[in-house]
Each structure stands twice: as C-alpha cells, then as structure tokens.
C-alpha cells in the first residue's frame, strides 16, 4: 500500500480537486483506493457523498489524530493507494500527514504569492523525511508562466513534477455534481492531464 498526502499551506491551490481526481483515476485503474479527508471543511468527503451511490469511493472524514489508525485499517483491507486531503494553514495537520505518507504532493498555482508560500510546505516534508514534489496547478493554458514557475522552483532546488495541470473549466463543472473530469468530459484535455499525472505518480510510487 502506498500513501499519498496532498499538502499546501496556502488556500486555493486546488489541493482537493487534485486529490479527488487522483483517487477516481486510481479506482478507474482497478486499484483499491481509499480517500481520507482530514480537512475540517471536508470538501473531498462531501464531494464523494454527492456522487451516485454506485460511484462513491471508499472515503472517510477524520481528524489528524485518527490518521495512523485509519492507515493501518486500510493496509489490512489491502488498499493499494490511500489519498490524504489535508487542511491549508495548518502546520500540525500537515506535519502528521507528511510523517505518515510515502509521498507528499504539493499543488501550487504559478503565481508569486503561491510560490513564496511553498517553502514552508517543503520544509514540513523535509522534517518528516518524506519525499515531496511540487505540482504546478491551474496553469494558464496560454503563455509561458508554467515553465517560468518551474524554473523558479528548480533554481531553489525544489523538486517539480514533470507534468502540469492547467486552468480548465471542466474541473469546476465536473465537481459541482460529484463527478470527475473523466465522467464529465472523458476525452477532454483535463482528463488527459489527470491521466498524465496519475501515470507519473504510478511510476514514482509503484503502487
């Protein structure tokens, strides 16, 4: 079993959107996937509850203190992948998730204030001794800002994912009624991006 924690100290990074789409994508690949939401807002858990019953993931809302026990239960249930969605603006929650995860993915918009906020999240993962990589998310489809942001982070020796996810209305439309982009627009660009991200993580984590 592999555990992936989505952590971002700054709100609005798209963390929950990435978390639920990766969980759906893994399930579509017949990987026994669990989604644990330790954000008090419980957006990922509520999104799952709004899905048709037959399409719901194995998802639970929990506190950070319950996480270790839940991961142990997931392992006993032979889960292949556990995706943890965390709260922004909470160092303690992020630290617990990072310590218990096999890998930390840090969604970040390619904007000055977002990039400035990355350092604290990277440091949390470093202290936990957990590998971490930044995912540039909600990148404008036109222009070079995504590549410019990637180079900015690389100059700071911060690992950046090979793939980018872009600012597309399909993500917004899909989650409104509990769908993923694969269910909303299966042949669209957003679905292709999620596939590329999933493939990259699959190769990296070998789950």
Buried (B, 14 or more C-beta within 10 A) or exposed (E): BBBBBBBBBBEEBBBBBBBBBBBBBBBBBEBBBBBBBBBEBBBBBBBBEEBEEEEEBBBBBBEBEBBEEBBEEBEEEEBBBBBBBBBBEBEEBBBBBBBBBBBBBBBBBBBEEBBEBBEEBBEBBEEBEBBBBBBBBBBEEEEEBBEEBBEBBEEEEBEBBEBBBBBBEBBEBBBEEBBBBBBBBEEBEBBEBBBBBBEBBBEBBEB
